[in-house]
Amino acid sequence: MTSPTPGLNRLLGDLPSNSFTWIRGECELVEQTKGDVLYEPGERIRDVYFPTQSVISLVAKAHDHASLEVALIGNEGMVGIPLLLGADTKPLRVVVLRSGPAWRIKAETFRRMTVSLRDFRHALYKYALLRLAQVAQNAVCANAHQVEARLARRILTMQDRFNSNELPATQESLALMLGVRRSSVTVVAGTFQEKKLIQYRRGVLTVLDRKALEALSCGCYRQAAA
């Protein structure tokens, strides 16, 4: 078994060098695998993750088995905000969307370091506020905008996190993340293909015209990216 290759997490990388070095010394680099469920709703948080190349999806689930993706996290962020806010359980389902390495730190160590390192704590507070704003924007988007605009936004967000034109996606997975029927995604994705905005083949979605997708996307994409 080979060890994962270290990579950059931008949230950690923006810290002063002394804090960054200290935190990295407390982290373990782990390989995350697509489909791994890191947490189910209500589970106790044991570890905090700072992705470097993996991508993680936070999903809200309803009692009728419906679901809606509320956040998509790549190397710009982290998983474990409830610990920062004084909670020790995760309210959402946390699943790995793309395989790759991530820095992992134990929950108790994370708590201790947020107390000891002021710049680390302030960076996390700033990130938490951004994430809360993004979650609120996602809720507005789900209720106010058409599937075409929401699908365009989802593809753009995936491309930002994956840093690639080729994205692993099925119509079923996109429908689940958007909280809509698969048939709705099938129709809209078909239209996108006819307009040569995307190409879809065997579970791989390729972005062909990003500017056109940006034009179709709702203002929520630009708001979240700001």
Backbone bond lengths (Angstrom), bond angles and torsions (degrees), N, CA, C in turn:
res aa  C-N    CA-C-N  psi(-1)  N-CA   C-N-CA  omega(-1)  CA-C   N-CA-C  phi
1 M - - - 1.464 - - 1.526 109.37 -
2 T 1.353 117.88 126.60 1.454 121.31 -179.27 1.518 110.27 -88.66
3 S 1.331 115.91 151.46 1.447 121.25 179.00 1.522 109.53 -79.84
4 P 1.353 118.16 146.75 1.455 120.31 177.17 1.522 110.74 -65.35
5 T 1.318 115.88 150.61 1.456 121.01 179.62 1.518 109.67 -83.14
6 P 1.332 118.76 130.82 1.465 119.94 178.47 1.516 110.88 -59.24
7 G 1.305 116.15 150.41 1.447 121.08 177.77 1.510 109.87 -146.75
8 L 1.301 115.25 -179.86 1.461 120.96 -175.80 1.514 111.49 -97.53
9 N 1.308 116.24 129.00 1.455 122.10 164.56 1.525 106.15 -103.75
10 R 1.330 116.70 121.20 1.457 120.37 -171.91 1.523 112.64 -66.57
11 L 1.324 117.13 -31.30 1.465 120.14 178.77 1.529 110.37 -63.75
12 L 1.325 116.49 -42.48 1.462 120.54 176.92 1.530 111.21 -75.32
13 G 1.330 115.66 -38.99 1.454 119.74 -175.88 1.515 114.16 -65.25
14 D 1.338 117.56 -22.25 1.462 121.07 179.89 1.525 112.85 -82.81
15 L 1.330 117.50 -4.72 1.460 120.89 179.75 1.523 111.11 -76.00
16 P 1.343 117.31 156.93 1.467 119.52 172.12 1.526 110.21 -55.62
17 S 1.330 116.61 149.20 1.458 121.34 -171.72 1.527 113.33 -58.69
18 N 1.345 117.61 -36.53 1.470 118.44 -178.91 1.520 111.78 -67.61
19 S 1.335 117.43 -40.90 1.469 120.88 177.28 1.516 110.81 -67.80
20 F 1.336 115.83 -42.49 1.460 120.58 179.53 1.524 111.04 -58.69
21 T 1.316 116.50 -45.23 1.468 121.13 -179.73 1.524 111.24 -63.54
22 W 1.311 117.41 -42.44 1.460 121.62 -179.89 1.532 110.84 -63.51
23 I 1.328 115.92 -47.32 1.466 120.34 -178.64 1.526 110.58 -64.63
24 R 1.327 117.53 -44.81 1.458 120.07 -179.98 1.525 111.08 -59.93
25 G 1.344 116.18 -32.00 1.459 119.32 178.21 1.509 113.60 -67.21
26 E 1.337 116.93 -20.08 1.463 121.91 179.72 1.528 112.42 -97.89
27 C 1.341 116.31 -3.72 1.460 120.94 -176.71 1.528 111.57 -97.59
28 E 1.318 114.34 154.89 1.466 121.91 172.58 1.516 107.95 -118.20
29 L 1.332 116.96 131.43 1.455 120.61 177.96 1.525 108.89 -83.29
30 V 1.334 116.61 122.01 1.462 121.82 -177.95 1.518 109.89 -124.17
31 E 1.316 115.51 152.62 1.457 121.65 176.94 1.524 108.71 -95.60
32 Q 1.321 116.34 122.17 1.457 121.17 177.67 1.523 109.23 -99.50
33 T 1.321 115.94 144.66 1.461 121.51 -174.75 1.518 110.53 -115.98
34 K 1.309 116.20 134.84 1.467 121.66 178.99 1.527 110.22 -50.50
35 G 1.319 116.16 130.77 1.455 121.95 179.79 1.513 113.94 96.08
36 D 1.337 117.79 -15.44 1.466 120.11 177.69 1.523 110.06 -62.61
37 V 1.317 116.04 132.62 1.464 121.27 175.17 1.528 107.47 -97.51
38 L 1.314 116.47 112.09 1.461 121.02 -177.87 1.524 111.22 -77.67
39 Y 1.339 116.06 -38.02 1.464 120.94 179.34 1.518 110.31 -149.91
40 E 1.323 114.95 144.75 1.458 121.95 167.77 1.535 107.27 -102.51
41 P 1.339 117.93 156.74 1.464 120.15 -179.67 1.532 112.10 -53.95
42 G 1.311 116.06 131.54 1.457 121.27 177.61 1.512 114.87 91.01
43 E 1.331 117.80 -8.99 1.464 120.07 179.68 1.522 111.08 -74.18
44 R 1.311 115.05 146.88 1.456 121.23 178.57 1.528 110.18 -69.10
45 I 1.317 116.30 136.72 1.463 121.30 -179.94 1.524 109.30 -80.20
46 R 1.302 116.07 117.53 1.466 121.90 179.66 1.528 112.23 -99.87
47 D 1.348 115.47 -31.11 1.457 120.53 -175.15 1.526 109.76 -139.51
48 V 1.319 114.89 154.24 1.459 123.23 173.32 1.522 107.31 -111.73
49 Y 1.335 116.17 140.92 1.468 120.28 -176.17 1.528 111.02 -120.52
50 F 1.329 115.19 136.92 1.459 123.18 173.60 1.528 106.93 -119.50
51 P 1.338 118.60 95.35 1.464 120.54 -176.87 1.525 112.24 -62.63
52 T 1.323 116.02 145.33 1.462 120.92 172.17 1.527 110.10 -112.74
53 Q 1.320 116.69 -43.59 1.469 120.66 177.09 1.532 112.23 -129.14
54 S 1.301 117.82 -16.51 1.462 120.29 176.18 1.532 109.43 -75.86
55 V 1.331 115.87 162.67 1.465 122.60 175.45 1.523 107.20 -129.13
56 I 1.323 116.33 134.02 1.461 122.05 -173.07 1.522 109.96 -123.21
57 S 1.326 115.90 137.36 1.460 122.55 -179.72 1.528 110.30 -109.14
58 L 1.333 116.38 134.45 1.459 122.49 173.83 1.525 107.68 -104.84
59 V 1.324 116.02 123.08 1.461 121.26 -171.37 1.521 110.61 -124.39
60 A 1.325 115.74 128.90 1.463 121.51 173.66 1.520 108.03 -90.52
61 K 1.341 116.16 133.68 1.463 120.36 -177.94 1.528 109.47 -117.88
62 A 1.336 115.40 138.94 1.458 122.07 177.18 1.527 109.64 -98.65
63 H 1.328 116.21 167.26 1.460 120.59 -177.62 1.527 112.72 -66.08
64 D 1.337 116.84 -23.23 1.468 119.66 -179.90 1.524 111.99 -90.63
65 H 1.352 116.44 17.92 1.458 123.58 177.48 1.532 113.03 75.33
66 A 1.334 117.41 2.93 1.459 119.42 173.59 1.523 108.68 -71.27
67 S 1.326 116.32 154.27 1.457 119.78 -179.23 1.517 109.91 -142.57
68 L 1.334 115.62 160.85 1.451 121.44 178.17 1.522 107.99 -150.61
69 E 1.315 116.43 126.88 1.457 120.23 177.36 1.520 108.73 -72.96
70 V 1.332 115.96 128.56 1.463 120.33 -179.03 1.526 112.55 -108.18
71 A 1.330 117.88 -15.54 1.465 120.36 177.70 1.518 109.96 -160.93
72 L 1.326 115.05 148.75 1.460 122.68 176.87 1.526 106.28 -127.52
73 I 1.323 116.89 120.47 1.462 120.86 -169.80 1.528 110.62 -118.22
74 G 1.316 114.93 126.87 1.455 121.55 174.68 1.509 110.29 -120.06
75 N 1.313 116.42 -144.85 1.463 119.04 -174.77 1.522 113.74 -77.34
76 E 1.342 116.77 3.83 1.460 120.13 174.72 1.524 113.01 -85.56
77 G 1.349 116.74 -9.55 1.461 117.50 -169.74 1.512 115.39 -143.21
78 M 1.339 114.54 -154.10 1.459 121.25 -176.10 1.523 110.08 -154.72
79 V 1.332 114.54 162.64 1.463 122.27 176.56 1.523 107.67 -117.23
80 G 1.332 116.02 120.96 1.467 120.15 179.85 1.511 113.58 139.32
81 I 1.329 117.73 19.20 1.459 122.20 -177.99 1.528 113.60 -55.49
82 P 1.370 120.20 -37.44 1.470 118.40 -179.65 1.528 113.69 -53.00
83 L 1.340 117.86 -34.51 1.466 120.06 178.28 1.523 111.04 -61.52
84 L 1.305 116.45 -38.55 1.458 121.55 179.68 1.528 111.02 -64.50
85 L 1.336 116.15 -29.43 1.462 121.59 -176.33 1.526 112.76 -96.77
86 G 1.338 116.49 8.08 1.455 120.20 174.88 1.513 115.57 94.96
87 A 1.333 118.30 2.11 1.468 121.95 177.35 1.515 109.43 -98.39
88 D 1.326 116.74 160.69 1.473 118.99 179.13 1.516 113.08 -126.66
89 T 1.349 116.98 12.40 1.457 120.68 175.95 1.528 109.32 -126.45
90 K 1.333 114.54 157.95 1.456 120.90 -178.32 1.531 109.48 -101.69
91 P 1.348 118.86 124.91 1.464 120.15 -178.32 1.524 114.08 -82.05
92 L 1.338 117.56 -7.81 1.460 121.99 -174.12 1.517 111.32 -122.29
93 R 1.321 115.47 161.71 1.465 120.80 171.67 1.520 108.04 -80.53
94 V 1.318 117.15 132.40 1.462 121.99 -177.16 1.520 107.52 -118.51
95 V 1.333 116.54 116.61 1.463 120.70 -174.83 1.530 110.25 -132.60
96 V 1.315 116.22 142.11 1.462 121.81 179.43 1.530 109.10 -78.17
97 L 1.316 115.43 124.22 1.467 120.73 -178.19 1.520 111.68 -95.97
98 R 1.336 116.65 -31.25 1.460 120.51 175.46 1.527 109.63 -134.85
99 S 1.309 115.90 134.14 1.460 120.83 179.10 1.527 110.36 -65.23
100 G 1.330 114.67 151.65 1.451 119.92 177.12 1.514 110.46 155.67
101 P 1.327 117.24 172.00 1.459 120.63 -178.63 1.516 113.78 -77.96
102 A 1.321 114.24 157.66 1.469 122.40 175.02 1.521 107.72 -151.11
103 W 1.329 116.31 149.56 1.454 120.38 173.25 1.523 108.63 -84.56
104 R 1.323 115.98 131.55 1.467 121.44 -178.58 1.532 109.09 -117.80
105 I 1.321 115.19 136.86 1.455 120.58 178.37 1.529 108.71 -134.04
106 K 1.316 117.21 138.11 1.452 121.97 -178.38 1.529 110.54 -63.58
107 A 1.327 115.82 146.53 1.461 121.33 -175.92 1.526 111.93 -57.28
108 E 1.314 117.72 -45.37 1.462 120.30 -177.95 1.526 111.08 -66.27
109 T 1.327 116.71 -38.33 1.465 120.16 177.02 1.517 110.51 -65.16
110 F 1.333 116.41 -40.90 1.462 121.49 178.16 1.524 110.55 -59.73
111 R 1.328 116.76 -46.43 1.468 119.96 179.18 1.530 110.66 -59.55
112 R 1.303 116.32 -44.94 1.458 120.45 -177.98 1.524 111.11 -62.51
113 M 1.315 116.49 -40.24 1.458 120.08 -176.52 1.523 111.94 -74.05
114 T 1.324 117.88 -30.68 1.468 118.99 176.76 1.523 110.69 -68.84
115 V 1.312 117.05 -26.25 1.466 120.71 175.73 1.528 110.38 -78.45
116 S 1.308 116.42 -40.85 1.468 121.42 -174.16 1.526 113.45 -78.02
117 L 1.331 117.15 -35.21 1.462 121.29 -173.36 1.530 110.79 -108.22
118 R 1.314 115.32 104.35 1.464 120.12 -176.64 1.522 112.31 -63.14
119 D 1.335 116.84 -44.55 1.463 118.46 -177.59 1.529 111.73 -66.41
120 F 1.337 116.90 -34.09 1.452 121.66 175.41 1.530 110.14 -64.08
121 R 1.318 115.79 -46.33 1.464 120.93 -179.74 1.531 110.92 -61.63
122 H 1.318 117.82 -44.45 1.456 121.00 -178.48 1.531 111.22 -66.38
123 A 1.341 117.26 -38.47 1.468 120.29 177.67 1.521 110.84 -63.40
124 L 1.329 116.18 -39.06 1.466 120.34 179.47 1.523 111.80 -69.71
125 Y 1.337 117.16 -38.94 1.465 119.99 176.84 1.534 110.43 -61.35
126 K 1.319 115.51 -43.15 1.466 119.99 179.20 1.524 110.65 -62.10
127 Y 1.332 116.04 -42.63 1.464 120.04 178.68 1.529 111.15 -66.04
128 A 1.334 116.90 -40.52 1.468 120.87 179.93 1.520 111.07 -61.23
129 L 1.334 117.15 -41.13 1.465 120.40 178.23 1.522 110.86 -64.12
130 L 1.321 116.25 -39.82 1.463 120.32 177.73 1.520 110.89 -63.67
131 R 1.315 116.62 -44.08 1.468 120.64 179.84 1.525 111.22 -64.06
132 L 1.316 117.81 -42.08 1.470 120.70 178.45 1.524 110.68 -61.58
133 A 1.326 116.69 -39.72 1.463 120.15 177.61 1.525 110.78 -65.54
134 Q 1.332 117.08 -38.94 1.452 120.77 179.22 1.524 111.83 -66.83
135 V 1.328 116.24 -40.27 1.468 120.25 178.01 1.521 110.43 -62.73
136 A 1.340 116.38 -42.56 1.462 120.24 178.01 1.526 110.54 -63.17
137 Q 1.326 116.26 -40.48 1.465 120.42 178.87 1.521 110.97 -64.67
138 N 1.328 116.93 -37.69 1.467 120.52 177.47 1.522 111.55 -62.93
139 A 1.334 115.98 -39.05 1.469 119.92 179.49 1.526 110.68 -65.38
140 V 1.317 116.65 -41.98 1.463 120.83 177.18 1.516 110.25 -62.86
141 C 1.334 115.50 -44.54 1.465 121.31 -178.12 1.530 111.10 -60.60
142 A 1.332 116.32 -42.65 1.466 120.74 -177.60 1.521 111.93 -62.79
143 N 1.331 116.80 -28.48 1.465 120.48 -176.31 1.522 113.66 -98.42
144 A 1.339 116.69 -20.18 1.458 118.63 -170.03 1.527 114.73 -109.72
145 H 1.331 117.90 -17.52 1.453 118.32 -170.21 1.528 112.80 -120.75
146 Q 1.323 113.90 154.95 1.462 121.20 -177.32 1.529 110.68 -73.85
147 V 1.345 115.18 160.73 1.459 121.22 -177.46 1.532 111.31 -59.46
148 E 1.319 118.47 -37.86 1.466 121.57 -179.11 1.533 110.71 -56.92
149 A 1.338 116.48 -50.01 1.464 120.94 -178.76 1.521 111.08 -66.77
150 R 1.326 117.14 -38.86 1.465 121.21 -178.23 1.530 111.45 -69.85
151 L 1.341 116.56 -38.48 1.462 119.22 178.42 1.527 110.40 -67.40
152 A 1.325 116.90 -40.63 1.461 120.10 177.18 1.522 109.84 -60.40
153 R 1.319 116.89 -42.71 1.468 120.80 178.85 1.526 110.96 -63.52
154 R 1.328 117.05 -43.15 1.467 120.73 -178.89 1.527 111.13 -62.21
155 I 1.324 117.12 -41.38 1.458 120.94 179.13 1.527 110.33 -64.68
156 L 1.317 117.00 -43.27 1.463 120.98 179.39 1.528 111.24 -63.58
157 T 1.324 116.26 -41.80 1.465 120.21 179.85 1.525 110.34 -64.80
158 M 1.327 116.56 -42.00 1.457 120.03 176.39 1.523 111.01 -60.68
159 Q 1.325 116.50 -44.08 1.460 119.81 -179.41 1.529 110.83 -62.01
160 D 1.331 116.97 -38.88 1.462 120.95 177.43 1.525 111.44 -62.06
161 R 1.324 116.90 -43.35 1.464 120.68 -176.90 1.535 111.91 -76.48
162 F 1.320 116.79 -36.80 1.468 120.73 -177.43 1.524 112.12 -83.06
163 N 1.341 115.81 -19.18 1.469 121.07 -177.81 1.525 111.15 54.01
164 S 1.329 115.26 45.32 1.459 121.13 -177.29 1.521 109.34 -156.20
165 N 1.335 116.56 153.14 1.463 121.08 174.43 1.525 111.71 -81.56
166 E 1.336 117.26 -18.21 1.462 121.44 -179.73 1.522 109.60 -102.21
167 L 1.327 115.73 122.54 1.460 121.38 -173.17 1.525 110.39 -125.44
168 P 1.331 117.77 133.79 1.462 120.10 175.76 1.525 109.63 -74.87
169 A 1.317 116.60 117.17 1.464 119.44 -178.06 1.518 109.74 -161.10
170 T 1.310 116.01 137.66 1.453 122.11 170.03 1.522 107.85 -112.87
171 Q 1.312 116.10 160.50 1.465 118.47 178.45 1.520 110.68 -63.17
172 E 1.325 116.43 -32.89 1.460 120.05 178.35 1.532 111.05 -66.79
173 S 1.335 116.73 -44.01 1.464 119.45 -178.96 1.520 110.92 -66.73
174 L 1.322 117.50 -38.80 1.465 120.53 178.06 1.527 110.77 -64.77
175 A 1.331 116.34 -40.53 1.462 120.21 178.56 1.533 111.14 -63.12
176 L 1.322 116.42 -42.50 1.463 120.40 179.05 1.523 111.14 -63.28
177 M 1.318 117.07 -43.27 1.459 120.76 -178.29 1.530 111.91 -67.36
178 L 1.346 115.93 -32.45 1.463 120.09 179.94 1.531 112.28 -87.97
179 G 1.333 116.72 -13.53 1.460 120.29 -179.07 1.520 112.85 71.96
180 V 1.346 116.43 35.20 1.469 121.10 -179.98 1.520 109.60 -127.93
181 R 1.327 116.37 173.16 1.456 121.19 177.93 1.535 110.31 -71.18
182 R 1.332 114.46 147.99 1.468 118.72 178.42 1.513 111.20 -61.45
183 S 1.324 117.19 -35.38 1.464 120.49 -179.24 1.524 111.37 -60.93
184 S 1.332 116.69 -34.20 1.470 120.28 178.82 1.519 110.56 -66.06
185 V 1.334 116.65 -42.54 1.457 120.84 178.49 1.522 110.13 -66.29
186 T 1.336 117.29 -39.35 1.469 121.38 179.86 1.522 111.06 -58.23
187 V 1.326 116.51 -45.14 1.472 120.69 -178.69 1.530 110.65 -65.56
188 V 1.335 116.62 -47.97 1.465 120.09 -176.34 1.528 110.88 -68.63
189 A 1.334 117.39 -42.99 1.462 120.48 178.64 1.530 110.56 -62.26
190 G 1.338 116.08 -37.01 1.464 119.67 176.97 1.516 111.60 -62.70
191 T 1.334 116.31 -39.99 1.460 120.91 177.49 1.529 110.93 -64.74
192 F 1.342 115.79 -41.61 1.472 120.05 178.00 1.526 111.19 -60.71
193 Q 1.337 115.62 -38.69 1.464 119.08 179.33 1.526 111.32 -68.45
194 E 1.324 116.69 -41.65 1.466 120.49 179.52 1.524 111.20 -61.13
195 K 1.339 115.60 -34.54 1.469 120.32 179.08 1.529 112.29 -84.89
196 K 1.338 115.76 1.51 1.469 122.66 179.59 1.529 112.61 60.94
197 L 1.314 114.79 37.40 1.468 120.25 174.11 1.521 110.22 -87.00
198 I 1.335 115.40 -34.04 1.457 121.54 179.13 1.518 108.92 -139.48
199 Q 1.317 114.22 164.97 1.462 121.00 169.50 1.518 106.31 -128.19
200 Y 1.313 116.60 133.60 1.460 120.19 -177.40 1.517 109.26 -124.27
201 R 1.354 115.74 125.78 1.455 119.42 -179.07 1.526 109.98 -154.61
202 R 1.332 116.45 121.95 1.460 123.22 172.92 1.529 113.72 50.49
203 G 1.314 115.32 50.07 1.459 119.64 175.72 1.505 115.63 78.80
204 V 1.338 117.16 8.10 1.462 121.20 177.71 1.529 108.60 -120.41
205 L 1.315 115.60 123.25 1.460 121.41 178.11 1.532 107.89 -104.65
206 T 1.331 116.58 123.89 1.455 121.55 -179.57 1.522 109.68 -109.08
207 V 1.317 116.36 126.35 1.464 121.54 177.78 1.525 108.69 -79.69
208 L 1.341 116.62 122.22 1.460 121.75 -179.34 1.527 112.26 -103.92
209 D 1.344 116.61 -32.03 1.468 120.08 -175.79 1.528 108.91 -139.93
210 R 1.331 115.83 87.25 1.459 120.32 -177.62 1.536 111.94 -63.95
211 K 1.327 117.01 -41.24 1.464 119.52 -177.50 1.522 111.42 -60.95
212 A 1.324 116.76 -38.71 1.463 120.04 178.73 1.525 110.83 -67.36
213 L 1.334 117.02 -37.78 1.467 120.27 176.70 1.521 110.51 -65.51
214 E 1.321 117.41 -38.74 1.461 120.80 177.39 1.532 110.84 -62.00
215 A 1.339 115.78 -38.12 1.463 119.95 179.64 1.525 111.32 -67.91
216 L 1.338 116.60 -33.52 1.464 120.90 -179.78 1.524 112.56 -80.47
217 S 1.331 116.30 -26.87 1.454 120.37 -176.55 1.526 110.61 -66.85
218 C 1.334 114.85 152.88 1.455 120.33 176.79 1.535 110.02 -73.48
219 G 1.314 116.39 167.94 1.455 121.45 179.82 1.518 113.23 -63.99
220 C 1.342 117.44 -13.79 1.466 120.88 179.87 1.520 111.32 -62.81
221 Y 1.320 117.48 -31.99 1.468 119.11 179.45 1.514 110.47 -64.22
222 R 1.327 116.21 -48.62 1.460 119.79 -179.74 1.526 111.24 -66.01
223 Q 1.325 116.26 -34.33 1.456 120.34 179.54 1.530 110.44 -66.39
224 A 1.336 116.03 -43.61 1.473 119.96 -179.28 1.505 112.00 -70.01
225 A 1.325 116.77 -31.29 1.460 120.18 -177.68 1.522 112.70 -80.86
226 A 1.339 116.65 -13.93 1.466 120.46 -176.67 1.514 111.83 -69.80
